[in-house]
């Protein structure tokens, strides 16, 4: 019985250590290009995203995308929060738009969350 408890404790420790190792590796929202009409909205959204306020971040990212529909960063940020809130279809559509518009943005093209969404 003690061996089972010790084994369970070791397994729990490994799972916890793995979770800690993955922290900080999560995709983060991107700031808008300077001068973009989306800039203020994305800055607000990024702040709320960092606090886990998904619904508020979504409102700001949506406003940013509407203010500047050509902003790859706005589409990318909106895709991140849609993914967080379970709207995976919406996330995929905005990841695609971000990919198409953000050809010069390495952070978008190298994104480890975007690639599987677009099956790259």
QUITAPE-V550985 format. One record per residue. N is the residue number from 1. SS is DSSP state (H for helix, E for strand, C for the rest). OMEGA is omega as a letter, one per 40 degrees, with the letter a starting at -180 (NA if undefined). Layout:
((N;SS;OMEGA) (N;SS;OMEGA))
This chain:
((1;C;i) (2;H;i) (3;H;i) (4;H;i) (5;H;i) (6;H;i) (7;H;i) (8;H;i) (9;H;i) (10;H;i) (11;H;i) (12;H;i) (13;H;i) (14;H;i) (15;H;a) (16;H;i) (17;H;i) (18;H;i) (19;H;i) (20;H;a) (21;H;a) (22;H;a) (23;C;i) (24;C;i) (25;C;a) (26;C;i) (27;C;a) (28;C;i) (29;C;a) (30;C;i) (31;C;i) (32;C;i) (33;C;i) (34;C;i) (35;C;i) (36;C;i) (37;C;i) (38;C;a) (39;H;a) (40;H;i) (41;H;a) (42;H;i) (43;H;i) (44;H;a) (45;H;i) (46;H;i) (47;H;a) (48;H;i) (49;H;i) (50;H;i) (51;C;i) (52;C;i) (53;C;a) (54;H;a) (55;H;i) (56;H;i) (57;H;i) (58;H;i) (59;H;a) (60;H;i) (61;H;i) (62;H;i) (63;H;i) (64;H;i) (65;H;i) (66;H;i) (67;H;i) (68;C;a) (69;C;i) (70;C;i) (71;C;i) (72;H;a) (73;H;i) (74;H;i) (75;H;i) (76;H;a) (77;H;i) (78;H;i) (79;H;i) (80;H;a) (81;H;i) (82;H;i) (83;H;i) (84;H;a) (85;C;i) (86;C;i) (87;C;a) (88;H;i) (89;H;i) (90;H;i) (91;H;a) (92;H;i) (93;H;a) (94;H;i) (95;H;i) (96;H;i) (97;H;i) (98;H;i) (99;H;a) (100;H;a) (101;H;a) (102;C;a) (103;C;a) (104;C;a) (105;C;a) (106;H;a) (107;H;i) (108;H;a) (109;H;i) (110;C;a) (111;C;i) (112;H;i) (113;H;a) (114;H;a) (115;H;i) (116;H;i) (117;H;a) (118;C;i) (119;C;a) (120;C;NA))
